[in-house]
Amino acid sequence: MSEPIRKRHNVNCLLYHLVCPAKYRRKVFSEAVEATLKTVCCDAIEFGFEMRFVEIGADEDHVHFLIQTVPTMQPSRMVQIIKSITGRQIFERHPEVKRMLWGGQFWTSGYYINTVGLHGNEETIRKYVEGQGKDYKLIHRGQLTLFEGLTSIGH
């Protein structure tokens, strides 16, 4: 289980689940490439940036990362760092992979990222907040409205 990161003025435990597919969904993750990926992530990236790889899991054509980082690290910047450094190192150490991908980029431009709750989901946190204090009074319960007003294509 991840331990909170203690800084001078805050304590945090931010976890992200990141999924990165290889370019063209090529099956490039051999045992040797996986070993390079682990080394680059756990040595070079962890050493140079404020992020820790809690878990890395590879399939033939994509990788799942469970990453802990600090509030000042924007998710998009975290993805950029991981994809650029790992891609460059894999191409340097495994020229056969570079040939499989026609010498271009290692990763697709897209990715999936999601926050991960260390101590529970939304319901667990809501019950925890309700249990605080003597007289809990619900002041507001909203819905995510990020996509409000958008219509789906074709409907």
Rosetta blueprint (number, residue, H / E / L):
1 M L
2 S L
3 E L
4 P L
5 I E
6 R E
7 K L
8 R L
9 H L
10 N L
11 V E
12 N E
13 C L
14 L E
15 L E
16 Y E
17 H E
18 L E
19 V E
20 C E
21 P E
22 A E
23 K H
24 Y H
25 R H
26 R L
27 K L
28 V L
29 F L
30 S L
31 E H
32 A H
33 V H
34 E H
35 A H
36 T H
37 L H
38 K H
39 T H
40 V H
41 C H
42 C H
43 D H
44 A H
45 I H
46 E H
47 F H
48 G H
49 F L
50 E L
51 M E
52 R E
53 F E
54 V E
55 E E
56 I E
57 G E
58 A E
59 D L
60 E L
61 D L
62 H E
63 V E
64 H E
65 F E
66 L E
67 I E
68 Q E
69 T E
70 V L
71 P L
72 T L
73 M L
74 Q L
75 P H
76 S H
77 R H
78 M H
79 V H
80 Q H
81 I H
82 I H
83 K H
84 S H
85 I H
86 T H
87 G H
88 R H
89 Q H
90 I H
91 F H
92 E H
93 R H
94 H L
95 P H
96 E H
97 V H
98 K H
99 R H
100 M H
101 L L
102 W L
103 G L
104 G L
105 Q L
106 F L
107 W E
108 T L
109 S L
110 G L
111 Y L
112 Y E
113 I E
114 N E
115 T E
116 V E
117 G L
118 L L
119 H L
120 G L
121 N L
122 E H
123 E H
124 T H
125 I H
126 R H
127 K H
128 Y H
129 V H
130 E H
131 G L
132 Q L
133 G L
134 K L
135 D L
136 Y L
137 K L
138 L L
139 I L
140 H L
141 R L
142 G L
143 Q L
144 L L
145 T L
146 L L
147 F L
148 E L
149 G L
150 L L
151 T L
152 S L
153 I L
154 G L
155 H L
